[in-house]
Amino acid sequence: MAWSDVLKAIIPIVVAALAWLLGQVASFSDRLTKIEGQMPALITKEGTPTDSPISAERRQILKEQLMTHINELQVKVRLLEERERIAKGNK
């Protein structure tokens, strides 16, 4: 078998592989563009970060839990102060 025969057999395979590869790159580019379009903008044009809907929701839940805890602690402090005031009054 001569080299020319080998090249004649390989060239169509290489061309088909390159065509397939270019098709895959184009498909990947389309998919990437679609995914980027669906993502929320996490950084504004000015460069400041914004909240994603998930992190904003979690932060709101955490804020509500902290406010509840703070209110409970304030009530406990008032009760302790009242007990101390009553205890001083009885002496």
Backbone as CSV, one residue per row, in Angstrom:
resi,resn,N_x,N_y,N_z,CA_x,CA_y,CA_z,C_x,C_y,C_z
1,MET,0.834,-1.174,0.000,0.000,0.000,0.000,0.886,1.246,0.000
2,ALA,0.607,2.159,-0.879,1.412,3.366,-1.013,0.848,4.464,-0.097
3,TRP,1.711,5.453,0.178,1.300,6.572,1.025,0.133,7.339,0.421
4,SER,0.103,7.414,-0.867,-0.988,8.151,-1.505,-2.322,7.455,-1.248
5,ASP,-2.321,6.147,-1.208,-3.548,5.414,-0.917,-3.991,5.646,0.531
6,VAL,-3.026,5.675,1.427,-3.333,5.916,2.838,-3.913,7.321,3.011
7,LEU,-3.293,8.315,2.362,-3.788,9.687,2.448,-5.185,9.814,1.851
8,LYS,-5.410,9.126,0.736,-6.735,9.165,0.117,-7.792,8.576,1.052
9,ALA,-7.409,7.609,1.852,-8.356,6.988,2.777,-8.542,7.834,4.045
10,ILE,-7.491,8.518,4.487,-7.549,9.261,5.746,-8.155,10.653,5.579
11,ILE,-7.934,11.306,4.442,-8.406,12.680,4.257,-9.919,12.805,4.457
12,PRO,-10.756,11.947,3.903,-12.191,12.098,4.160,-12.553,11.930,5.644
13,ILE,-11.832,11.054,6.314,-12.093,10.850,7.744,-11.722,12.099,8.528
14,VAL,-10.586,12.690,8.209,-10.141,13.906,8.899,-11.104,15.063,8.620
15,VAL,-11.539,15.201,7.381,-12.476,16.271,7.033,-13.797,16.075,7.776
16,ALA,-14.287,14.852,7.847,-15.530,14.571,8.560,-15.369,14.863,10.055
17,ALA,-14.223,14.510,10.622,-13.968,14.770,12.039,-13.917,16.266,12.316
18,LEU,-13.272,17.031,11.422,-13.226,18.481,11.595,-14.619,19.102,11.472
19,ALA,-15.422,18.622,10.540,-16.786,19.133,10.389,-17.599,18.833,11.653
20,TRP,-17.460,17.633,12.183,-18.172,17.272,13.414,-17.721,18.158,14.570
21,LEU,-16.397,18.376,14.672,-15.845,19.193,15.746,-16.356,20.627,15.655
22,LEU,-16.387,21.206,14.475,-16.903,22.557,14.310,-18.383,22.631,14.665
23,GLY,-19.136,21.615,14.335,-20.547,21.562,14.699,-20.730,21.507,16.205
24,GLN,-19.894,20.743,16.868,-19.975,20.650,18.332,-19.611,21.964,19.000
25,VAL,-18.609,22.659,18.467,-18.208,23.954,19.018,-19.350,24.963,18.852
26,ALA,-19.976,24.962,17.689,-21.098,25.877,17.459,-22.253,25.540,18.387
27,SER,-22.538,24.274,18.561,-23.614,23.847,19.459,-23.306,24.251,20.897
28,PHE,-22.067,24.053,21.308,-21.662,24.432,22.657,-21.793,25.928,22.850
29,SER,-21.405,26.697,21.864,-21.513,28.153,21.948,-22.971,28.580,22.079
30,ASP,-23.857,27.962,21.318,-25.290,28.278,21.420,-25.828,27.939,22.799
31,ARG,-25.460,26.773,23.318,-25.930,26.361,24.645,-25.420,27.306,25.718
32,LEU,-24.160,27.704,25.615,-23.564,28.612,26.593,-24.253,29.968,26.560
33,THR,-24.539,30.469,25.380,-25.241,31.746,25.251,-26.624,31.661,25.869
34,LYS,-27.315,30.557,25.655,-28.651,30.371,26.224,-28.587,30.324,27.751
35,ILE,-27.625,29.599,28.304,-27.476,29.490,29.758,-27.141,30.852,30.361
36,GLU,-26.221,31.582,29.738,-25.855,32.904,30.255,-27.039,33.862,30.211
37,GLY,-27.876,33.721,29.210,-29.049,34.582,29.108,-30.066,34.305,30.200
38,GLN,-30.121,33.080,30.685,-31.083,32.716,31.711,-30.577,32.992,33.119
39,MET,-29.278,33.214,33.286,-28.717,33.478,34.607,-29.062,34.895,35.049
40,PRO,-29.365,35.063,36.325,-29.599,36.425,36.800,-28.285,37.198,36.807
41,ALA,-28.386,38.484,36.619,-27.188,39.325,36.639,-26.732,39.468,38.080
42,LEU,-25.588,38.884,38.396,-25.085,38.931,39.773,-24.137,40.098,39.995
43,ILE,-23.684,40.714,38.909,-22.828,41.888,39.019,-23.381,42.945,38.069
44,THR,-23.601,44.143,38.582,-24.148,45.206,37.751,-23.083,45.734,36.801
45,LYS,-23.493,46.586,35.902,-22.542,47.174,34.955,-21.529,48.053,35.662
46,GLU,-21.904,48.574,36.827,-20.980,49.405,37.605,-19.972,48.565,38.385
47,GLY,-20.167,47.267,38.416,-19.236,46.376,39.101,-19.632,46.024,40.521
48,THR,-20.797,46.447,40.954,-21.234,46.108,42.314,-22.025,44.806,42.290
49,PRO,-21.771,43.927,43.228,-22.493,42.650,43.254,-23.945,42.839,43.689
50,THR,-24.804,42.016,43.130,-26.216,42.025,43.515,-26.558,40.665,44.099
51,ASP,-27.699,40.604,44.734,-28.127,39.344,45.343,-28.792,38.451,44.317
52,SER,-28.516,37.196,44.449,-29.308,36.242,43.688,-30.604,36.043,44.463
53,PRO,-31.664,35.611,43.813,-32.922,35.417,44.541,-32.795,34.434,45.699
54,ILE,-31.966,33.425,45.542,-31.804,32.412,46.593,-31.124,33.012,47.816
55,SER,-30.031,33.752,47.618,-29.319,34.310,48.769,-30.139,35.406,49.444
56,ALA,-30.899,36.172,48.659,-31.737,37.205,49.266,-32.812,36.578,50.146
57,GLU,-33.398,35.487,49.691,-34.417,34.796,50.487,-33.816,34.224,51.760
58,ARG,-32.659,33.606,51.648,-32.006,33.030,52.832,-31.622,34.116,53.831
59,ARG,-31.129,35.255,53.321,-30.754,36.333,54.220,-31.984,36.901,54.934
60,GLN,-33.105,36.985,54.233,-34.335,37.472,54.865,-34.788,36.525,55.973
61,ILE,-34.721,35.217,55.725,-35.092,34.233,56.749,-34.175,34.354,57.957
62,LEU,-32.862,34.480,57.702,-31.897,34.623,58.789,-32.150,35.910,59.576
63,LYS,-32.478,36.990,58.875,-32.765,38.260,59.543,-33.984,38.125,60.457
64,GLU,-35.022,37.457,59.982,-36.217,37.258,60.797,-35.910,36.412,62.028
65,GLN,-35.087,35.376,61.864,-34.708,34.536,63.004,-33.910,35.345,64.025
66,LEU,-32.995,36.173,63.539,-32.201,36.998,64.452,-33.074,38.013,65.192
67,MET,-34.013,38.613,64.490,-34.906,39.576,65.148,-35.742,38.894,66.225
68,THR,-36.223,37.698,65.952,-36.983,36.943,66.949,-36.118,36.642,68.164
69,HIS,-34.894,36.216,67.920,-33.972,35.893,69.013,-33.653,37.146,69.831
70,ILE,-33.424,38.261,69.155,-33.138,39.511,69.862,-34.321,39.915,70.732
71,ASN,-35.527,39.805,70.204,-36.721,40.149,70.990,-36.854,39.249,72.216
72,GLU,-36.576,37.953,72.058,-36.637,37.034,73.195,-35.610,37.414,74.247
73,LEU,-34.412,37.789,73.805,-33.378,38.195,74.755,-33.760,39.488,75.471
74,GLN,-34.377,40.406,74.770,-34.804,41.652,75.403,-35.852,41.380,76.481
75,VAL,-36.760,40.463,76.209,-37.772,40.102,77.203,-37.103,39.485,78.427
76,LYS,-36.144,38.607,78.212,-35.447,37.965,79.330,-34.696,38.997,80.165
77,VAL,-34.064,39.961,79.506,-33.339,41.005,80.238,-34.311,41.827,81.078
78,ARG,-35.453,42.185,80.515,-36.455,42.945,81.283,-36.935,42.155,82.494
79,LEU,-37.171,40.858,82.310,-37.606,40.038,83.445,-36.534,39.973,84.525
80,LEU,-35.282,39.804,84.116,-34.194,39.769,85.094,-34.066,41.110,85.819
81,GLU,-34.196,42.207,85.088,-34.125,43.519,85.729,-35.280,43.707,86.709
82,GLU,-36.461,43.241,86.333,-37.636,43.363,87.215,-37.433,42.524,88.478
83,ARG,-36.906,41.319,88.321,-36.640,40.469,89.497,-35.625,41.123,90.413
84,GLU,-34.588,41.704,89.802,-33.553,42.369,90.618,-34.155,43.569,91.354
85,ARG,-34.997,44.321,90.689,-35.635,45.480,91.317,-36.533,45.046,92.465
86,ILE,-37.275,43.962,92.239,-38.170,43.442,93.292,-37.354,42.916,94.471
87,ALA,-36.256,42.205,94.159,-35.407,41.658,95.213,-34.790,42.784,96.044
88,LYS,-34.389,43.864,95.451,-33.826,45.011,96.183,-34.905,45.701,97.028
89,GLY,-36.119,45.705,96.498,-37.227,46.341,97.237,-37.613,45.565,98.465
90,ASN,-37.473,44.251,98.480,-37.856,43.404,99.623,-36.802,43.429,100.728
91,LYS,-35.626,43.899,100.479,-34.576,43.875,101.500,-34.690,45.001,102.446
